[in-house]
């Protein structure tokens, strides 16, 4: 069983990736569905406001902190190569770093930036909104599953 400071890192990894999975799950299961029912101008304006609020310290500490923590866990695992939990620790780190953090950078943020550039009341925004909701939500499902999978992998490493 993992112990000492390595145990603490892994428990923090479970907590961080699990919290992020919960946030993403909320968006996938009800926030985006609710926004999609609004007229496009209102939905786009609300999503833009949410995206601005998301990059404030409370969420970013958890989201970016978990990415740093997962990177540290991966490096420590490669260096120490523990007798138990190695595969689970590396899988958990990869799931979060690529499936959550990486997908955010290459899929969700570009869509957020494109939406932010549009005036919500324009025909361009109204035309973009349905595709935005569909694509953003699809990629958010990936982030949800990857973050939850990372948390599960870290829990398995602890057992």
N, C-alpha and C positions, 0 to 999 in steps of 0.2 A: 504494500500500500504506500502511496505517496505520503510524505510527511514533511514537517518543518516548513521553511519558507516556500518551498515548492507547493506544499499543500495549500498555503494561503493564496498564492498566485492562482492556483487552479480554482479554488472556491470563488475568488474574485472574478475569474473568467466565467464561471457558471452564472454568477449574479449579473455581470455586465451584459453578456450575450443574451441571457434570459430576459433582462429588462428591455433590451433593444427588440428582441423578438416580440414582446408584448406590445410595444409601441407600434411596430409594423403590422402586427396582427389586427390591432384596433383599426388602423387605416384600411387594411384589406377587407375587413368584415363589415364595417359600418360607416366610417368617415367618408370614404370615396363613394360608397353607395348613396349616402345622404347628399353629398355634393353633386352627384350625377343627376339627382332629381330636380335640382335647381335650374332656373333658366341659365343658359351658358354665361351670360355676363355676370350673374351673381356667383355661380360656381367658380368661374375663373378668378374673380376678385377675391373670393373666400380662400381659394387655394393659394393665391399669391400671398395673402396675409399669413396663412399657415406656414408657407415656405420661408417667409421672412422671420417669423417667430421661431422656427426650428433651428436657426443658426445662432441662437443665443446660448449662453453658457450652460444652463441646466441640461438641455438635451445633448449638446456637443461634448460636454464632459463625459457623459455616459457613452455616446457613440464613438467618439475619437479615442477616449480612454480605453474602451474595450478593444479597439483596433491596436493600440500600442501594447496593451496587455497581451493580446493574442500573439503579436509579433515577439514579445519577450518570452512568452511560454514556448513558442516554436524554437527560438534560438537556444534557450536553456535546455530544451529537450534534445536538440541536435548536439549540444555540447556535452551534456551529462549522459544522454542515452540511458534513461532509467530501465531497470529490469522489468518494471510493470507500467502499463499505461502509455507507452510510447506512441503506439499507433493512434490511440484515442486522442491524445494530446495534439498530435500533428494533424489529424483529421479535423478536430475542433478548430484549431487555428486556421487551417486552410478554408474551412467552410465560412468562417466569419470574415477573414481577410479578403477572400475572392467573392464569395456568394453574397455577402452583405455590404462590406465596405467598397469592394471593387464594383459591384453592380450599381451601387449608389453613384459612384463617380462616372461610370460609362453609360448608364441608362436613365436613372431618375433625375440627376442634376441637369443634364442637357435638356430634358423635357421641361423641367422647372424654369430654366433660363429662357427657353423659347416662349413659354407661357407668359413669363414676366415682361418680355419685350412687346407683347401685344396689349393694346388697350382693351380691357374686358368688354367694352360696349361695342366693339367693331364687328363687322361681318367676318373678318379674318379670325378673330378670337372665337366667335360662334362656330365657325367651320372647324377650327383646330380642337375645340373642347372635347367632343366625343372621342376622337382618336387619342387625345391626351389622357383622358380618364381610363380608357381601355388599356393602352400601352403602359402607362405609369402603374396602374394597378397590377397588371400582369408581372411586371418587374418587381413590384413590391411583394407579391406572393413569393417570388424567388428569395428576396431578402428575408422574409418572414421564416420560410422553411430553413434557409441556411443558418440564420441566427439561432433558431430553436435547435437545429441539428448540432450546432457548435456547443450549446449548453448541454445537450444530452451526451455528446461525446466527452465533454469535460467531466460530467457526473460519472460516466462509465470509467474514466481514468481514475477516479477516486475510490472505486469499489474493488 
